[in-house]
Amino acid sequence: MAEPRFLVVRNDEEQYSIWPAGRDLPAGWYDMGFAGTREECLAHIDTVWTDMRPRSVRESAS
């Protein structure tokens, strides 16, 4: 049996998550163009999400 596929998604605050492939994305979340197994997607997020603070917090700190 094939492993479920997931998408890497991001919201307006630049927070990342994964979402089951083939399901409609929730409002405010956008496909980031990376798909794979759960583990592959989480590994990708580990490499691209280097500052976990929401965008609004990062911008207010500068």
C-alpha positions in Angstrom: 0.0 0.0 0.0 1.4 3.4 -1.0 2.2 5.9 1.7 -0.2 8.9 1.9 1.1 12.0 0.1 1.2 15.5 1.7 1.8 19.0 0.6 3.9 21.6 2.3 1.7 24.7 3.0 2.3 28.1 4.4 0.0 30.8 5.7 0.1 34.6 5.6 2.2 34.7 8.8 4.8 32.5 7.0 4.1 29.5 9.3 4.5 26.1 7.7 2.5 22.9 8.0 1.6 19.8 6.0 -1.7 19.0 4.4 -3.1 15.8 2.8 -2.6 15.9 -0.9 -5.9 16.0 -2.8 -7.8 17.8 -0.2 -8.9 21.4 -0.5 -6.6 23.7 1.4 -8.1 25.6 4.4 -8.6 29.3 3.9 -5.4 31.3 4.3 -3.0 28.5 3.5 -1.1 28.2 0.2 0.7 25.3 -1.5 4.4 25.8 -1.5 5.1 23.4 -4.3 6.6 20.6 -2.3 4.9 17.2 -2.0 6.0 13.9 -0.5 5.5 11.5 2.4 4.9 13.0 5.8 8.5 12.5 6.8 9.8 14.1 3.5 7.5 17.1 4.0 8.5 17.6 7.6 12.2 17.4 6.6 11.7 20.0 3.9 10.0 22.3 6.5 13.0 21.9 8.8 15.3 23.3 6.1 13.1 26.2 4.9 11.5 27.4 8.2 14.5 28.9 10.0 12.7 31.5 12.1 9.5 30.1 13.7 8.2 33.5 14.8 5.1 34.7 12.9 5.9 37.3 10.2 4.0 40.0 12.1 6.2 39.4 15.2 9.4 39.4 13.1 8.5 42.7 11.4 7.5 44.4 14.7 10.9 43.5 16.2 12.9 45.2 13.4 
